[in-house]
């Protein structure tokens, strides 16, 4: 019985080890799990608020949050109003310390 349990653990560890390694993201600080979860939560909140606005271009904005609560917005939007709205949403989100935007307004063809 003990041998079966030990073998199961060894096989599972061998098979899942590469999956855990692949899933690792070198751009995030996982040494502090609480900060990582907080930063991910801020990014998720902003993305869901942008999607809820029903501006097509707001849903295409890339949102990234660093460990200090600084939000980076990038991508293109359809109008200056959409750009301003995206920045306002990010700034109005709880735990956001500051917002940096490299958003650009898409020019009509």
HUFEN-V753244 format. One record per backbone hydrogen bond with DSSP energy under -0.5 kcal/mol. NH is the residue of the N-H (numbers start at 1). CO is the residue of the C=O. E is the energy in kcal/mol with one decimal. If there is no record, write none. Layout:
<<NH	CO	E> <NH	CO	E>>
This chain:
<<5	1	-1.9> <6	2	-2.4> <7	3	-2.6> <8	4	-2.4> <9	5	-2.3> <10	6	-2.4> <11	7	-2.6> <12	8	-2.6> <13	9	-2.5> <14	10	-2.2> <15	11	-2.5> <16	12	-2.6> <17	13	-1.4> <18	14	-0.6> <20	16	-2.2> <21	17	-2.0> <22	18	-2.7> <23	19	-2.2> <24	20	-0.7> <24	21	-0.8> <26	24	-0.6> <28	25	-1.5> <30	28	-1.1> <32	29	-0.6> <35	32	-0.6> <36	32	-2.0> <37	33	-2.6> <38	34	-2.1> <39	35	-2.6> <40	36	-2.3> <41	37	-2.4> <42	38	-2.2> <43	39	-2.2> <44	40	-2.5> <45	41	-2.5> <46	42	-2.3> <47	43	-2.5> <48	44	-2.4> <49	45	-2.1> <50	46	-2.5> <51	47	-2.3> <52	48	-1.9> <53	49	-0.7> <53	50	-0.8> <54	51	-1.2> <55	50	-0.5> <56	54	-0.6> <58	55	-0.6> <59	55	-1.1> <60	57	-1.0> <61	58	-1.2> <62	74	-2.8> <64	72	-1.9> <66	70	-2.5> <69	66	-1.9> <71	69	-0.5> <71	98	-2.8> <72	64	-3.1> <73	100	-2.8> <74	62	-2.0> <77	104	-2.5> <83	79	-1.9> <84	80	-2.8> <85	81	-2.3> <86	82	-2.4> <87	83	-2.2> <88	84	-2.3> <89	85	-2.6> <90	86	-2.3> <91	87	-2.7> <92	88	-2.0> <93	90	-1.3> <96	93	-1.6> <97	69	-2.5> <97	95	-0.5> <98	69	-0.9> <100	71	-3.1> <102	73	-2.9> <104	75	-2.0> <106	77	-3.9>>
